[in-house]
Amino acid sequence: MRIAIAGFQHETNTFVATPTKLSDFEQSDSWPEMLWGQDVLNITQGMNLPIAGFAKTALADGVELQPILWCAAEPCGKVADHAFDTIAGHITNALANMTQLDGVYLDLHGAMVTESLDDGEGELLSRIRQVVGPDLPLVASLDMHANISRQMVDLSDAMTIFRTYPHLDMAETGARAFRMMRDICTNGPPAKAWRQGEYLIPLHSQYTEVAPAKTLYAALDVFDGPNARLVELAVGFTAADTADCGPSVLAYGVSQSDADAMAAQIFEKLQAAETQFDTSLLCPKDAVETARHANGKGPVVIADVQDNPGAGASADTTGLLRELMQQNAPSAILGLLNDPQLAAKAHELGEGAELEAEIGGRGPGDVPFASKVRVHHLSDGRCRYSGEMYGGGVATMGPSAALQLIGTQIHVLVTSIRNQCLDLAQIRLFNLEPADARILCVKSTTHFRADFEPIAQKVLKCAVRGQFPCQLKDVRYTKLRPGVRII
């Protein structure tokens, strides 16, 4: 077998005005910079990425891989048309120059929106089909937060989807995509069935280590089998205002009746789970007060779920920081707060310097937090992840600084590039030990749990004003399908 592979990932928050440019795909952040040719295999090898899992399994099976490119950009606003056309053009041009291919594999997200298109992945698949024709096997892997469209289903032979949030099974999902590719090349394409859910699930409710998400995803395992037999579930990315926003069930079977029956089983479970999702969020005052009075072993982790850069938010809101200061929180660390200007100033003055700082708060409806701070530690912001989700990768946060609010035990971790605080190694980079803190505040919705939960005595979800619409009742959707409910 000879398979062409490529990756083009973006999770688009349509409620954010800042567009995602080509340069955002070219730079490294939580993931590597844009990779070309053999570097796609060499640099992603061993990472928890779908393309790495696909490649490892395929190469072990004796498959010849033809890597084109791989790129991803931090979630933000709509992808600029120039960026989309340029990257899609590189992929289609490379495919047009390849001969004797047995298949094409794509490492996609599934919730890409461009300046002109609500369905970025559907358009990409359409352009690829125009080059390779309707019959060449085409398999993709998707993020669990994919908003799946009819075009994506029709133009692909199969799509595999993450089953964990935090996404610990990304490489495994890529490996499952290879199994589908091999079965399709051997036995032909499977029958497909697709059902879209009738309600939206807030991201902070989708954690797969608790019911009902845990139960829903466990129910998929029974269908995994030979002859391209598979059922997948996407829970959707609710920060994208598109007609396809929301959960979807995909089923692949040996016959149409088989696929339809499998899809119906999981769809029925999805419908029944609607009232079981925990959508509650604490206000900052109650979250900090609860954390202050906790007396167990380990820190209390407060997740600032609505200022999550991993879903497109600015990562610079100050509501939780103000509450920590107001309650004189003991031994608290807040991060990662994106403030390039303040990080540069800290590097200019050096460790130990004191300054009057205006911290974050530069987005709509917020103001900077004024405080005198001491520069506790400086870093170039490069950090090798050590946790299960991102292990093997490198965080690129730009020039960064740990700042201590003078007269308090509060430290703020300030970066030059938006990043989620996903990994304990990111805090240790600043000469701070997360396990010794009483309170850890992270700007993340769920991904932090993989590394932080084992040291935490408690995890609290907090609703602070921000750009990320976790509380869906407050979101003004304009393109949702009629009848879709918000829980």
C-alpha positions in Angstrom: 0.0 0.0 0.0 1.1 3.5 -0.8 -0.7 6.2 1.2 -0.4 10.0 1.1 -0.8 11.7 4.5 -1.3 15.3 5.5 -2.6 17.3 8.5 -4.5 20.6 8.6 -6.0 21.4 12.0 -8.0 24.3 13.4 -10.7 24.7 16.0 -12.4 28.0 15.1 -14.2 30.1 17.6 -16.5 32.3 15.5 -17.2 34.6 18.5 -13.6 35.8 18.4 -12.9 38.7 16.0 -9.2 38.1 15.6 -8.6 36.1 12.4 -6.3 33.1 12.2 -3.5 33.9 9.6 -1.1 31.8 7.7 1.7 32.8 10.1 -0.3 31.2 13.0 -0.1 27.8 11.2 3.6 28.4 10.5 4.7 29.1 14.1 5.1 26.6 16.9 2.9 26.9 20.0 1.4 24.0 21.8 2.3 21.9 18.8 5.2 22.0 16.3 5.5 24.6 13.5 4.3 23.7 10.0 6.1 20.5 8.9 6.9 19.5 5.4 7.7 16.2 3.7 9.7 13.7 5.8 9.7 16.1 8.8 6.0 15.2 9.2 7.1 11.7 10.2 10.4 12.5 11.9 9.2 15.4 14.2 5.8 14.0 15.2 7.2 10.5 15.9 6.3 9.5 19.4 3.9 12.4 20.0 0.3 11.9 21.0 -1.0 13.1 17.6 -3.3 11.3 15.2 -0.8 11.5 12.3 1.9 10.0 14.5 -0.4 7.1 15.5 -1.4 6.5 11.9 2.2 6.6 10.7 3.5 4.2 13.4 0.8 1.6 12.7 1.0 2.0 8.9 4.8 1.7 8.8 4.7 -1.4 11.1 2.3 -2.9 8.5 4.8 -2.3 5.7 2.9 0.6 4.1 4.8 3.2 2.1 3.8 6.7 3.3 4.0 9.9 1.2 3.9 12.8 3.8 2.9 16.2 2.4 2.6 18.6 5.3 1.2 18.9 8.8 0.1 22.1 10.5 -2.1 23.4 13.3 -2.8 26.8 14.8 -4.0 27.7 18.3 -7.8 28.1 18.3 -8.9 31.6 17.4 -11.2 33.4 15.0 -12.1 32.5 11.5 -9.2 31.2 9.3 -8.2 33.8 6.8 -9.1 32.8 3.2 -5.5 33.3 2.1 -4.3 30.9 4.8 -6.9 28.2 3.9 -6.3 28.5 0.2 -2.5 28.4 0.6 -2.5 25.3 2.8 -5.2 23.5 0.9 -3.4 24.3 -2.3 -0.1 22.8 -1.1 -2.0 19.6 -0.3 -3.9 19.3 -3.5 -0.9 20.2 -5.7 1.2 17.5 -4.0 -1.6 15.0 -4.5 -1.9 16.0 -8.2 1.8 15.1 -8.7 1.6 11.7 -7.0 0.9 8.4 -8.9 -0.1 4.9 -7.9 -1.7 6.0 -4.6 -3.8 3.4 -2.7 -5.3 6.0 -0.3 -5.2 9.4 1.3 -5.2 10.0 5.1 -5.9 13.4 6.7 -5.3 14.5 10.3 -8.1 17.1 10.7 -10.0 18.8 13.5 -13.5 19.0 12.2 -14.5 22.5 13.4 -12.7 24.8 11.0 -14.5 27.9 9.8 -13.0 30.3 7.3 -13.8 33.9 6.4 -15.9 32.5 3.5 -16.8 29.0 4.5 -18.7 27.6 7.5 -17.4 24.1 6.7 -13.6 24.3 6.2 -13.0 20.5 6.3 -15.9 19.8 3.9 -14.3 22.3 1.4 -10.9 20.7 1.8 -12.3 17.2 1.1 -14.1 18.6 -1.9 -10.9 20.1 -3.4 -9.0 16.8 -2.7 -11.8 14.7 -4.4 -11.5 16.9 -7.5 -7.8 15.9 -7.7 -7.9 12.2 -6.7 -11.3 11.3 -8.0 -14.4 9.7 -6.2 -13.0 6.2 -5.7 -9.6 6.5 -4.0 -10.0 5.6 -0.3 -10.0 8.8 1.8 -9.9 8.4 5.5 -9.7 11.2 8.2 -9.3 11.4 11.9 -11.2 14.2 13.8 -11.1 15.8 17.1 -13.9 14.9 19.6 -15.1 18.5 19.2 -15.8 18.2 15.5 -18.9 19.8 14.0 -19.6 17.2 11.3 -21.3 18.1 8.1 -23.1 16.1 5.4 -20.3 17.1 3.0 -17.6 15.6 5.3 -19.5 12.4 5.6 -20.2 12.0 1.9 -16.7 12.8 0.6 -14.8 10.6 3.1 -14.8 6.8 3.2 -14.4 6.8 7.0 -13.6 9.2 9.9 -12.4 8.2 13.3 -12.8 10.5 16.3 -11.1 11.0 19.7 -12.9 9.3 22.6 -11.4 11.0 25.6 -11.5 14.6 26.9 -8.7 15.5 27.8 -7.6 14.0 24.5 -5.3 11.2 25.7 -6.1 9.0 22.7 -5.1 11.1 19.7 -2.4 8.8 18.5 -4.8 5.8 19.1 -7.4 7.5 17.0 -4.9 7.8 14.1 -4.1 4.1 14.5 -7.8 3.3 14.3 -7.9 5.4 11.1 -5.2 3.2 9.6 -7.2 0.1 10.4 -10.2 1.6 8.5 -7.9 2.5 5.6 -6.5 -1.1 5.4 -10.0 -2.6 5.6 -11.3 -0.3 2.9 -8.4 -1.0 0.6 -9.0 -4.7 1.1 -12.7 -5.0 1.2 -14.1 -1.8 -0.3 -15.8 1.1 1.4 -18.3 0.4 4.2 -21.9 1.5 4.4 -22.3 4.8 6.3 -24.9 6.2 8.7 -24.8 9.7 10.3 -27.1 11.2 12.8 -26.9 14.8 14.3 -27.8 15.3 17.9 -30.6 17.6 18.9 -28.9 19.6 21.7 -25.6 21.4 22.4 -23.3 20.2 25.2 -21.2 22.9 26.9 -17.5 22.0 26.7 -17.0 22.0 30.5 -19.6 19.3 30.7 -17.9 16.9 28.3 -15.3 15.5 30.6 -15.1 11.8 29.7 -14.0 10.5 33.2 -17.5 11.1 34.5 -21.0 10.1 33.4 -22.7 10.6 31.0 -19.8 11.2 28.6 -17.9 8.3 30.1 -20.8 5.9 29.6 -21.5 7.1 26.0 -17.9 6.6 24.9 -17.6 3.2 26.6 -20.6 2.1 24.6 -18.7 2.5 21.3 -16.1 -0.1 22.1 -18.5 -3.0 21.5 -18.8 -2.1 17.8 -15.1 -2.0 16.9 -14.5 -5.0 14.6 -13.2 -6.2 11.3 -14.5 -5.3 7.8 -14.5 -1.6 8.6 -17.2 -1.9 11.3 -17.1 1.1 13.6 -19.2 3.7 15.5 -17.8 7.1 16.4 -19.3 10.0 18.4 -18.4 13.7 18.3 -19.7 16.0 20.9 -19.2 19.2 18.9 -17.5 22.5 19.4 -20.1 24.9 20.8 -18.0 28.1 20.2 -18.7 27.8 16.5 -21.9 29.4 15.2 -22.7 27.1 12.2 -25.6 25.0 11.2 -23.7 21.8 12.0 -22.6 22.8 15.5 -23.3 20.0 18.0 -22.9 16.3 18.5 -22.9 13.7 15.7 -23.0 9.9 15.6 -21.1 8.1 12.7 -21.5 4.4 12.0 -19.7 2.2 9.4 -21.0 -1.3 8.7 -21.0 -4.2 6.3 -24.4 -3.2 5.1 -26.6 -0.1 5.2 -29.0 -1.8 7.6 -26.0 -2.7 9.9 -24.7 0.9 9.9 -28.2 2.3 10.4 -28.8 0.0 13.4 -25.5 0.8 15.1 -26.0 4.6 14.6 -29.5 4.3 16.0 -28.3 2.5 19.2 -25.8 5.2 20.1 -28.1 8.1 19.0 -30.7 6.8 21.4 -28.2 6.8 24.2 -27.1 10.3 23.3 -30.7 11.6 23.4 -31.3 9.9 26.8 -28.2 11.5 28.3 -29.4 15.1 27.7 -30.4 15.8 31.3 -27.4 14.1 32.8 -24.7 16.6 31.9 -23.4 18.8 34.8 -23.5 22.3 33.4 -22.9 24.1 36.7 -20.2 26.7 37.2 -19.1 28.7 40.3 -18.7 32.4 40.4 -15.2 33.7 41.1 -16.1 34.7 44.7 -17.5 31.3 45.6 -14.7 29.4 43.9 -11.9 31.3 45.7 -13.7 31.1 49.0 -14.2 27.4 48.6 -10.5 26.9 47.8 -9.4 29.0 50.7 -11.3 26.9 53.2 -10.4 23.5 51.8 -8.2 21.6 54.2 -7.3 18.4 52.3 -4.0 17.4 50.9 -2.8 19.1 47.7 -3.9 22.2 45.9 -7.4 23.2 44.9 -7.4 23.7 41.2 -9.8 26.4 39.8 -10.4 26.2 36.1 -11.2 29.5 34.4 -13.2 27.7 31.8 -14.4 30.8 29.8 -10.9 32.2 29.2 -9.5 29.1 27.7 -7.0 29.9 24.8 -7.5 26.2 23.7 -10.9 27.2 22.6 -10.0 30.6 21.1 -10.2 32.9 24.2 -7.7 35.7 24.9 -6.2 34.2 28.1 -5.8 37.6 29.7 -9.0 38.2 31.7 -8.5 39.4 35.2 -11.7 38.5 37.1 -10.2 35.5 38.9 -7.0 37.4 39.7 -9.0 40.2 41.3 -10.9 37.8 43.4 -7.6 36.1 44.6 -6.4 39.5 45.6 -9.7 40.6 47.2 -9.7 37.5 49.4 -5.9 37.6 50.0 -5.6 34.1 48.8 -2.8 32.0 50.4 -0.1 30.5 48.2 -1.8 30.9 44.9 -0.5 30.5 41.3 -2.5 31.8 38.3 -1.5 31.0 34.7 -1.0 31.2 31.9 -2.0 34.8 31.4 -1.1 36.2 28.0 0.5 39.7 28.2 3.4 40.1 25.8 4.0 43.7 26.8 4.3 42.9 30.5 6.5 39.9 29.8 8.8 42.0 27.7 9.0 44.6 30.5 9.8 42.0 33.1 12.7 40.7 30.9 13.9 44.2 30.4 14.1 44.8 34.2 15.4 41.4 35.2 14.7 39.0 38.1 14.2 40.6 41.4 13.0 43.9 39.9 9.9 45.6 41.2 7.5 47.5 39.0 4.0 49.0 38.9 2.2 46.6 36.5 -0.9 46.7 34.4 -1.8 43.0 34.1 -3.9 41.6 31.3 -7.5 42.8 30.9 -7.1 44.2 27.4 -10.2 42.5 25.9 -13.7 43.8 25.6 -15.5 44.4 28.9 -12.3 44.0 31.0 -9.6 46.4 32.3 -6.0 45.7 33.3 -5.4 44.7 36.9 -3.0 47.3 38.5 -0.6 46.0 41.1 3.0 46.4 42.2 4.9 43.1 41.4 8.3 41.5 41.8 9.8 39.6 39.0 10.2 36.1 40.6 11.6 34.2 37.6 12.2 34.7 33.8 12.0 32.1 31.1 12.3 31.8 27.3 9.0 30.0 27.5 10.1 26.7 25.9 9.1 23.7 27.9 9.1 20.0 27.1 5.7 18.6 28.2 5.9 15.7 30.7 2.3 14.8 31.1 0.2 12.1 29.3 -1.7 14.3 26.9 1.2 16.4 25.4 4.1 14.2 26.4 6.9 14.3 23.8 5.9 17.8 22.6 7.3 21.2 23.4 5.3 24.2 24.6 6.4 27.5 23.0 5.1 30.3 25.1 7.5 33.1 24.1 9.4 35.2 26.7 7.6 34.6 29.9 7.7 35.7 33.6 6.5 34.6 37.0 5.4 37.8 38.8 4.6 37.9 42.6 2.1 40.5 43.7 4.0 42.3 46.4 2.5 41.9 49.9 0.8 38.6 48.9 1.5 35.0 48.2 0.0 35.2 44.7 2.1 34.5 41.6 0.9 35.2 38.1 2.6 33.4 35.1 2.7 35.8 32.1 3.5 34.6 28.6 4.0 36.2 25.2 2.1 33.5 23.2 -1.3 32.2 24.1 -1.1 28.8 25.7 -3.2 26.6 28.0 -1.7 25.6 31.3 -1.9 21.9 30.5 1.1 20.4 32.1 2.8 20.7 35.5 6.1 21.2 33.7 4.9 24.5 32.6 4.6 25.8 36.2 7.9 24.2 37.2 9.5 26.1 34.4 9.0 29.3 36.5 10.8 27.9 39.6 7.5 27.2 41.3 6.3 23.8 42.6 2.6 23.4 41.8 2.0 20.7 44.4 3.1 23.2 47.2 0.5 25.8 46.2 -2.8 26.0 48.1 -4.6 27.3 45.0 -3.8 26.7 41.3 -5.8 28.7 38.8 -5.6 27.6 35.2 -7.0 29.1 32.0 -8.3 25.8 30.6 -11.6 24.0 30.3 -10.7 20.3 30.7 -7.3 19.4 29.2 -5.5 20.4 32.4 -7.2 17.6 34.3 -4.9 14.9 32.8 -1.8 16.3 34.6 -3.3 18.4 37.4 -6.1 16.2 38.8 -3.7 13.6 40.3 -2.1 16.2 42.6 -5.4 18.1 43.4 -7.5 17.7 46.4 -10.4 19.3 44.5 -11.2 20.7 41.0 -13.6 23.7 40.7 -15.1 25.0 37.5 -15.4 28.8 37.5 -17.4 31.2 35.3 -15.4 34.4 34.7 -16.3 36.9 32.1 -14.4 36.0 28.9 -14.5 35.5 25.2 -15.3 31.8 25.4 -19.1 31.0 25.6 -19.3 28.1 28.1 -22.6 29.2 29.4 -24.5 28.6 26.3 -27.7 30.2 27.4 -25.8 33.5 27.1 -24.7 32.8 23.5 -26.4 34.4 20.5 -26.4 31.8 17.8 -27.7 32.8 14.4 -27.1 29.7 12.3 -28.1 26.7 14.5 -30.4 24.1 12.9 -34.1 24.7 13.9 -35.1 22.8 17.0 -31.6 22.4 18.4 -31.7 22.7 22.2 -29.2 24.3 24.5 -28.6 22.6 27.9 
